[in-house]
Amino acid sequence: MALTGRQIAIEMTQKFQGRDWIAALAEQCGQTRDFVEWHLKEDMTPPIELGEAASAMLERADDDFAGLPANTRKLRQG
């Protein structure tokens, strides 16, 4: 089942706290910020390009933080 715009917004907000993920999502899907924001407010499936861009960003979000605790320990020891 595809996520609605609101469900995507909730998931993105949780993963990208403190970041302007809407601008990044708009750039990723090749649409304006207004277009993205409108679709994120709706309880319907967003256009394919927006959904695919959101999925790609969410998949990479986990990779961005992979290994962080190990890196933090190394920094403290240095």
Secondary structure, DSSP 8 states (H G I E B T S, - for coil): ----HHHHHHHHHHHTTTS-HHHHHHHHHT--HHHHHHHHTSSS---HHHHHHHHHHHHHHHHHTTTHHHHHHHHHH-
